[in-house]
Amino acid sequence: MLTAFFGAAVLIAGTVYDKWTYFTVFLLISILTQWEFYRLSNIDAKLPLKVWGTLIGQSFFTLIFLIEAGVLPLKYFLIVFPLLASVFMIKLYKKDDEKPFTNIAYTFLGIIYVAIPFSLLNIIAYETGEYSYEIVLGILLILWASDTGAYFSGITFGKKKLFERVSPKKTWEGSIGGGLLALAMAFGLSQYFVVLNTVQWLVAAGLIVITGIYGDLIESVFKRSIEIKDSGRSLPGHGGFLDRFDSLLLAVPFIVVFIKIFS
């Protein structure tokens, strides 16, 4: 419980204070989460380029942030493409790698699965043209409300399994409870965070709940494939960084599309 409160406090304070504390906090989380993904891939006998892959992933995050902040022009984003191509070149020199293309694929998967969703948060943070914490903080609060509602509803009313083959403890009752609390949180946010109107906040909450559930299930599939219970022990009582941010990773791409195209 103490870990959850401390982690939430750091995330909220970093997001609200200014753009550079936001950048620092989420860059650190993105690095640790991507590194954790590569470490788990090693358990499954995969050999991704951990250091280089993480560097490329955080180049995505940093470049998108600096471009959105107006520090760099858009053309500098092109830097990521030779970095991506370099993965193939580096693998040529790995003599002990019996399945180089499988491991190249896992290197790219760490970037796509972890680094790019965190990078897309920067677009949300600059939706108004300058840094604004409201939508990013709102996404976090809605996710936490969904998790909290699902936990207590599942314990109290949970009977019908949601996806027993992948996650035996998840129930429809828990998911519905989580969804209702998330919608209530979104409605409350709409009264104070006017960057989105009430309908937009409610739609965003619906997307977050649905994609968050899938994000959690997808990470469960990944963990079951390598026969582990938690992604790590980095957060006492809460597993690893993938365990804590799996819902966010899948939710963010959908929220970005909704905000940029449909809102």
Phi, psi and omega in degrees: 000317179299320178299318181297314181294318180295315180298317179296320180297317179296315180298314181294313181297316180296321180290320187280324191300298174195180186293331184281326174290323174302311181301314183296313183296312184284330174297315180298315179297318180296318178299311183294324180289317179293319178298321178296320177300314179294322179297318178293326176298325176298325179299326180270022177066024175264151183234067176290161175281092189297308183292310183292320178297318178294320177299316179296314180301317181282343170293319173306307183301311185293315182295317179296320178298311183294326177291314179296326180282352180082011180282322179237147172285162185302329185301337182289346177294338179299341180303328186293335185289314172296330176297317178296317180296331182294340179301317180297320182293317181296321182295338177299333185263003179268090185293332183272006182267106183280339180229070187300321183287328173297318182284330171297317180298320178291327175298313179293324181297321177299324178290314183290316186286324187249302191291318183294314176303317177297322179297322181294339175301329180296325178294320177295319182297334181249026181302325182275359182101340174221167185299130176218128184278350194300310184288318179300312178297321179299317177300315180297314182295322178293318177299316180295321178296318179298314179297317181294313179298320180294321181297308184286325176293321179297317179295320187278316188242351191299122177223309185275120183292139180278311183205070192300326182299328183259316184221092187298337185273343183282137181232160176296321180297319178296317180296319179295317177299318177296319179297318180295318179291325177296318178295321177296318177298316180298318178297317178298318179298324183296340179281343184239323181261091189273008177299331170239149177277178186299315181298317180296319177297319181293320177295317178301319179297318177300316178296318181296317181297310184294309181290329177296320177298314179296321179300319178294319179294320180297318178293327176296319177300316180299314181294319180294329181292335178248010171059053173232158181271312181240155181286345180177185178236023183294328183242099185309124180085355184228014178074221181249188182292324176297323178298323184277332188242011181298322179294319181296322184300322180273333183287321188301314180302322179291320180293320178300313179298316180300312184292316185282332186251319190254348183262000000 
